[in-house]
């Protein structure tokens, strides 16, 4: 199922015209998460979207809106489910010793309402 997820992530990556580094980081985050925690098939796409959101916030100048990512999953997940990725973001950023400013900006970016970002 990982192969199917990565194929889908590549399609989304191409559709959103993101940086190559974003794709590499997304796959890295997915692999780290899947190696640490078993995930049901029904939640695998959610893991992929959350990883893409985290990677975009780290690599991209303009991050896709959570609503846009929700749309790309055919509304399979609600916005709040995707935003729960913040818990994983905190753990990942601490484990990789990201600077405090980077972690704070990522949290801020995820929490600011979409209408305030433009």
N, C-alpha and C positions, 0 to 999 in steps of 0.2 A: 504494500500500500504506500510505502514511502516514495516509490518511483512515481506512482500516480500523483501524489501530492506535489513532488518536485516539478513534474511536468506542468501541473496547474499553476504553480508559483511562477514558472518561467513564462507561461502565457500571460498572467497578470502583470508580471514585470515588464514584458514587452508592450502590453496594452497601455501601461502607465508611463512608458518611456523613462524608466529609472536607470540610475548608474549601474554599471556592472558590479561595483563593490557592494551595492545594496543586495544584489542577488547572492553574492558569495556570503555575506554576513547573514542573510536570511537562512540559507541552507545550514550554515554553521550553528545558528541558534536552534533551528529545528533538530539537528542531529544531537546537540547537547541535551535538549529537553527530552527527546525520545530515549536517550541513553539513561536518563535519570528517572524517568517516570513512564510507566505503561499508559498508553492512551487508547481509548476505544476508537473504532473506525469512525463512529459518528462525530467524534470531536477532533479528528485529525485535521480537517480543514480549518478549524478554529485555531489550532496550534500554528498552522501555516500562516494564517492571517495575522495572528499576534506576533509571530516572528518577523513578518514583513513590516508590520507597524513599527516594531522596535528598530529594525534595520533602517527603515526610512528616516526615523527620528535621529538616528546617529549619522547617516551618510548624506541624506538629501537636503537641499536648500529648502524646497517646498515639499512638505510631506502630504501625501494624500489624506483626505478627510476620512474619519472613521465611517461616516455614512457611505462614502464611495467604496470602501472596502466591504462594507456590509452588502452593498448592491452587487459587488462582484461575486459574493458567495450565494447569489440568488436569494438573499434575505434568510439564509439558513440559520443565522445567528443574530441576536439583537446587539445593539450598540454597547450596552452594559457588559455583555459577555466578552466582547472584544477588548473593552477597556480594563477588564480584570487582568489583562496582560501586565499591568503595572506591578503587580506582586512579583511576577517573574522578572520584570525589568529590574526591580530592586535587588533581587537575589543575584541575577546575572551581573549587574554592574558592580556589586560588592565583590563577587567572586573574581571578576577580572580587574579589580582595582581601578575602575574608571575614576577620574577626578570628580570631586564633589560638584563642581560647576556643571560638568556634563550630565551627571545624574539629575541635578536640580532642573536643568533646562529640559531634559527628556520628560520628567514628571510634569513640569509646567505645560509643555507642549501638548501632552496628552489630556490635561485637565481643562485647558482653556476652551470655552465653547466655540464651536465651528464658526459662528457668525462674527466672533471677535478676531479671528485669524486673518481675515482678508483686509 
